[in-house]
Every structure is written in structure tokens, then in C-alpha cells.
Amino acid sequence: MNYKKSLSLKKNFSWNFIGNLVYALGQWLVLVIIAKTGTPEMVGLYSLGLAITAPILMLTNLQLRAVQATDTSDKYIFNDYFGLRITTGILALIFVLVINYISNYDLNKSLIIFLVGMSKLIDSYSDVVYGQLQQRERMDFIGKSRILKGVLTLIVVGFTLLITDSLLISLVVLNITWLVIFFLYDFKSLNYFLKIKKPNFNIYKFKELILLTLPLGIMLMLGSLNSNFPRIVIEKQLGESQLGYFAAISYLIIAGNTFIGAVGQAGAPRLAKYYSNNQMKYFRKLLIRLLFIGFGIGILGVLLSIGIGEQILKLVYDEKYSNYNYIFILLMVSGTFSFPSSFLGHAMTSMRIFKIQPFLGGGWLLVSVIGSMSLIPIFGMEGAAITLIISSIVQFLSQLIVVVLNLKKKILE
């Protein structure tokens, strides 16, 4: 089999979608096990760990995968990206430790937050491998990796949770499992494409890459803060129990996000090629198709939450969660705008629009902060959901304006 030959867009999408779906399903079922065998407080504690560590890892990841995947000139090699990812990953863990110290959390909460951050760091090492594979349009390797992670996470971590009823021990097992997958599958998959996989620690290459990707890292961090800030405010204002309910219900949107992510990642290299080759007709056609898909998935989610939302929450979690179906409906409304917005983000990266992204992210975060601080103390979880709706609308409109203006500029050149 010729592993160096690119797959079709359809095959790339299929592998990426199936892989991400199985991975997300495994992650979600672990959360379901926590909710059913533990307490909403335990779910809230795990979600707090994600809310605190995600923005840090987003910043230090510098969105290297997207830059790799859309680098049609091959200016940098995998070893450069890998060396930078290792370096920034170490900095990320230091940041997590500093935040734990400043926040004065108890030992158990601090360890859980650190272990969640460690799992995201390990996943980021796999991610830089994915960037190389995505650039070569070989999403089959990525799909198989995500399937492995999803299945093994559910089996190993789920079993540990059921036996020990300890989130701390389960996270330790999670980190060990992901390390094994990285070394025995992800890293080895590069043997088909690269002869040398040793990370480069070249300060000059780092400087060039950081200058190129820092706006994207800042953008991702701000975007993560934008979505996670309401959760942090919920934990402070309403407690870990309410955060647990909100987080568990929010995770049901993962089905839409999984589909959107798979389509976007499969289409990004094709968008980049159309744009770099000045094939604006095909670029617009593919982007419009993607936006229609995003809106369609969002509207379907809203209809399902209105029609059978309570039954879904009761079946997946329990009776207590079904009392918050109105939150489920509001969150799906926010998805109606955040799904197509995700495609616009892929388009901007494919167009190499980097410098403006931190300013956009800053605006979105400002909306989220104002909304969270003013609405959550008054309306509780409903205020958090309304904040996400407003933020997603602002995000979609601002990205749409940037993409349209740059497309017009490109056509006139």
C-alpha cells in the first residue's frame, strides 16, 4: 500500500469523523460514569480542571497543527514543530502549578487540575503528529489513533472509576494510557512518511514559528477563556454542584462539535490549496457548503432538545439532570452559531489570516466576561447559557466580516 498517497476528501472526512466520534463518545461515557456513580460535585471538579487548564494549553499549543496542515510551502519540518511543542508544553505545566498555588486550592483539587493539564499536554504531543498527517491528507492514521484513545479511555478509566470511585486515581491511569498510545502508535505512524523524527531545539526556528503562530495561540486561549469563563464564574458563584450539572449538559453538544471538527479538519487543507492557487470560485463554494452544514446541525440540535430533551437527559444521566432541559435548549441555540463559526475559523487559518485573530478573541472574551459577571449572579445557569448565545453570535458575525473582506481583497489583486 502506498502510504504517501493522499486520500480523497470523502475518505479523510470519514476517518476523521469516525475517529473523533469514538474518541468523544469515550470521553463522554467516562463523564456519564462519573455522574452516575459519583456526584455532581465530582463532575464539577473535573470540569473545573478542564476550564482552568484548557486556556493555558491552547495558548502554548500555538495552533501548530493547523499551521502544519495548511503549510503548502513546507517552510518548516515536523522536527521544528515537535521541538517547539515539547518546550511550550513544559511551560504550560509550570503555568498550571502557578495558578494552583495562587488560587490556594486544597491538595486534592490541585492534583486533579494538574493531572487534567498533564493529560491535555500528552494529547498535544499526539496533536503535532496529527498536523503532519493532516498536511499529507492521511486522516486514516489520525482516525485510528482517536479510536484507540476513545475505546481504551472508556475501558481503562471507566473500570478504574467503578472500582476505586476515585477521580484522582482514574486521571493517573488516563495519563499512563495516553502516553502508551503516543509512543506505540502515534509516533510510530510517522515512520511511513519521515526518516528522522528527532525534535529540533533551534532557538532561531522557535523565534520564527512563535512570531508566526503566537497570534493563533492567543486566539485559541481567548476562545477557550470565552467558553470556559462562565463555568469558572458558576463554580465561584453557585458551587461545584451547579457547575457539574451545567458541564454535563454542555457535553451533550459534543456530538455536533465532533461532526463539525471532523468536516473542518478534513476540508482545511483543501481550502488552503484553493486559496493559495487563487481558485476563489472553488474556495467560496466549499466554504458556503460548510456553513450550511454548520447551521443545519445547530438547528437539528435545537429541535431535538425541544422535542425530547428531557428524555435524553433522564436517560443519559438521571432525573435531576432532566430538570435543566431549558439549559440544554439554550446551549443548543448557541451551537447554531458556534458550529458555522468553527468553519469560518478554519477558513481564516487557510487564508493565513493570523494577526487579527487575537483582537477578535479579545472582543469575544470581553463579551463573555461582561455577560457572565452580570447575568450569572442574577439568573444562575440560565445566565451562563444566555452569555454563550450572545458570545457565539458575536463570534460568527465578526469572523464572517473578516473572511468576506479578505476574499474581496484577494479577488481584486
Buried (B, 14 or more C-beta within 10 A) or exposed (E): EEEEEBBEBEBBBBBBBBBBBBBBBBBBBBBBBBBEEBEBBBBBBBBBBBBBBBBBBBBBBBBBBBBBBBBBEEEBBBBBBBBBBBBBBEEBBEBBBEBBEEEEBEEEBBBBBBBBBBBBBBBBBBBBBBBBBBBBBBBBBBBBBBBBBBBBBBEBBBEBBEEEEBBEBBBBBBBEBBBBBBEEBBBEBBEBBEEEBEBBBBEEBBEBBBEBBBBBBBBBBBBBBBBBBBBBBBBEBBEBBBBBBBBBBBBBBBBBBBBBBBBBBBBBBBBBBBBBEEEBEBBBEBBEEBBEBBBEBBBBBBEBBEEEBBEBBBEBBEEEBBEBBBBBBBBBBBBBBBBBBBBBBBBBBBBBBBEBBBBBBBBBBBBBBEBBBEBBEEEBBBBBBBBBBBBBBBBBEBBBEBBEEBBEEEEEE
